[in-house]
Amino acid sequence: MRPDIYLVYLLLRLVSLLPLRTVQAIGAAIGRFSLRRRTRAAHYTEVNLRLTQPDLVEDDRKALLTRTMEESGKSLTEIASIWGGGAERALGLVREVRGGELFEAALASGKGVIIAAPHLGCWELLNYWLCSRTPMAILYRPPRIAAIEALLRKVRGALAPEQVRAEGAGVRTLYKRLAAGGTVGILPDQKPREGEGEFAPFFGVDALTGVLLPRLAARTGSIVLFSFAERLPEGAGYRIHILPAPAGLADADLKVACAALNRGVESCVERAFPQYQWHYKRYTANDRASPYR
């Protein structure tokens, strides 16, 4: 590991010594500061809330914007605590699991399991929890700084998922894992490249939506479950949610399947709305005017 990356690892270890409540309070303060400075993240969040919550009165929307920016800040700082403290300590922060029986039944079926994990709550903790119960492969795009991969392997330790690159060979690996009854994790709300998705409603607004997950489900007959780790108030820990996939996700018509996929993400987000990654430019496409200008 490079010396500078190792220093980052030591910093993570130091941050993990702080109480989770303190770490998240620092994150909330960062979120409020970002809002006051009118950063890009704050602007994108405000636009997304106006698009997805058009019926809110202005005061309620401002209050939701503040809370959402606070949760965005928490998602940044808590990663240091989760990574720095190690998997065993992180798993000790799980206070409740809702829908765990769905996950156990899916594993027992032998059909293969696809976990659709939106950018919601603490997804690194969710990785630990899932990998503590079954080996799992996840589709990912390599970080721009190659040395970061070494840091991720270090902090994730024995409970690290198998990281499969988002390219042709990687997708074939996912098919093989599922055909053998394995488990894979996919981000269902990551905007695909132009020409690689379908437009489907997401909170009432058309969003370019990836087609890989519906295709995997249709071709392998795997069970699809949606999951996220909800952040509890006052640093009290986390609640794991496991939800069934909406009907139609494996439909041969990709527009129908993508609409179902987005409904699955919505069902998760509605349970912890401010904890979603609303600072993401979800509603952009090359052939459409950007709402973020």
N, C-alpha and C positions, 0 to 999 in steps of 0.2 A: 504494500500500500504506500502511495506517495506520501511524503512528510506532511504536505499541506492537507491532504485528505485525512491523515491520521489525527491532525490537530482538530479538524472538524469533528471527528469521532470523539475525541476527548471532551470537546465542548458539549456535545450531546450528552455525554455521561454526566457532566457537571449539572446541566439543566435538569436531568432526570432526578437529581437529588432534591429538587424543589417539590413542594406539594403540587399535585395536579391542579388544584384550585388556583394556586398562585400563577402557575404557568398559563392557564387559560385566562386569568384576569389580565395578564400582560398582553395576551393575544387580543382580547376584547379592546384594550386601550389602543393597540395598533390599528384595529379596525376603525375605531372612532376617529383616530388621527387621519387615517386615509380618507375618511368621509369629509372631514373638515378641509383637507387639502384638495379635494375634488380630483383625486387620482383617476387614472383610467379604470381601475377596478371598481371604484365607486360609481363612475359614470355608467359602465356596462351594467352594473347591478341595478342602478336606478332605471335604466332603459328596460331591462328584463322584467322588473317588477311592474312597470307601467304596461308592458305588453301582456303579461300573464295575469295581472290583477287589476283590470280596467275599472272594476266597479268599486274599488276602495276609495273612500273619501281621502282628501289630501293629507289630513293629519294622521290618519291610520297608515297611509302609505309611507309617510316620513318615519313613523315609529317602526314599521316593518323594515324599512331601509336601514335604520340604525341597528336594529337587532341582527339583521342579516350580515351587515359589515362586521359586527362584533363576533358573530359565529365564524365568519371567514378568517378573522384574525386568530381565533382559537384554533382553527384547523391547521394553521401554520405553526404556532408555537407548541401545540400538543404533540406534533410529530417528533420534535426533539425529545420530549419526555418518553414517548412510546418507544422510539428507536434506542435512546440512550439507556433506558432501564432494562431492556431485554425482553424477550418474549414471555418468559414465565411471570415476570412482574406485571407486564401489560395484561396478560390473561386474568390476573387477579383483580383487574378493574372491571371485569364483566359481572354485572349485578343480576342480569336477567336475560333469558333467551326466550323469545316468542316465536313459535313455529318450528322449534327444533325437531319436532316429530316428523315434519315434512322432509327435512334434510336426511334424517336417519332412514326414513322409508325410501327415499330416492336412492340412497347409497345401497340399501339392501336389494333394490330391484335389479341391479346389475345392468341397467340399460344405458348407463352413462349419465352424467349430471353436468348441466351448464349452469354456473352461477353468474347471474347478471347483477353486477355490483355498481350502481350509479356513483357519481361523485357527490356523496352525501355522508355527513357525519365523519367518523374516523375510519377511513377505508384501510389504513395500515393495521389497525387493531383487528378489523374483520379478516384480513389476510392471515394473521396469527391464529385466530379462532378456527377458521376453516382448515388451515394446514395442521392444526393440532388434532383434527379428526380424520383427515384423509389426505393422501398425497394429491397435489393439485398443480396443474400447469396454467399459467396466465399469459395472455397475449399482451405484448407491450412494445412500445417504440423506444429504442435505446436513447439514453440521455445524450445531450449534445457534448457534454464533457465525459469522455470514456471512463475516466478514473472514478466517476461517481458510482459506476457499477460495482467496483470493489468495495465501496462504502456500503452499498445496499446489501451485498453478500455478508459483510461483517455484521451489520446491525440486525439483519433478519435471522442469522444463525441457522440452527438446525430446522427451524420452521419456515424457511424460505421456500416459496413456491418455485417450481421450474419456470423460468422465464423464456417464453417462446417469442421470437421476433415477429413483428407484424409484416410478414412477407410471405411469398409463395410457399417456401419450405416450412415455415412456421405454421401456416394454416393447415398444411397436410399433416403436420404433427398433431394438431388438435383433432382432426378427423380420426387419426389412429388411436389417440387416447380415448376418445368417446366410443369408438367401435369396440374397444377392449373393456368397456364398462368403467372408464376412469372419470375424473372430474376436471373440468376446465373452468377458468374464470375469465369473463369478458366485460369490458366497460360498455354498457349499452347506450350511453349518451355522449360518446365521443364523436364529434362531427367528422364524417368521412371526407376523403378527398373528392373533388368534383368528379362526377361521372361514376362514383362508386357507392351511391346511395339513392334513396327515394325520399321524396318529401312526404311528411306525415304530420298530423297535428300533435303539438306538444303544448299543453295548457292553452289550447285554442288557437295557437299560431303555428303555421307550417314551418317545420324545421327539417333540414337535410339529415336523414337518419341512416345509420349503417345497416347493411343487409347481411353481414356475415353471420350474426347470431341466428336470425331466422333460417338461413340456409343450413347452418349446422344442425339446428333442431329438426328441420324437415328431412334432411338426408340421413341422419343417424338415429332418429326416433328417441333422442335423449330427453330426459326430464329437465325442464327449465325452471329454475327458482330465482326469485329476486331477493337480494339481501343487502343490509347495511347495518352499521353500528351507530346507534343514536347516542349523542352526547347528553348526559344527564346534567341537571342544573348544579351549580356550586361545586363543580369538581367531584361529584359523587360517583363517577364512573360511567359505564356505558351499558346500553341495552341492545342486544343483537336481535334483529328482525329477519325472519325467513318468510317469504310470501310466495304463493303460487303464481304461475304465469297466467296472464289473461288468455281467453280463448282466441284462437286465430293466429297465434304467434308463428306457427309452423305452416301457415297457409301458403299454397303455391303462388298466389297473387302477392307479390312483394309489397304492394301498397297496403293491402289488408294486414300483412304480417308486420310491417313497420308501424302501422297505427296501433296494433296490439302491443308491440314492443314499447312504444312511448306511453301507452296506458299503464304498463307495468312499472315504468320509471315513475310516472305520476303517483301511482299507489304508494310508492315508497316516500316520495317527496312530501306528499300530503301529511304524512305522520311526523315530519320534522322540517317544515317548509324553510325556515331561516337557515338551516344547516346545509342546504344545497349549494353547489358551486355556481351561484347566480352571477359571479363576475366573469363567467365564460361567455364568449361571443357565440352563443348557440344558434342565433337566427341570421347568420350570414351565408351568402352563396354568391358566386361570381356573376350569375345571371340575374341577380336581384339587387335592388337598392338596399344598402346597409341601413338598418335602423339606428346604428350606433354613431353615425356622423353628427 
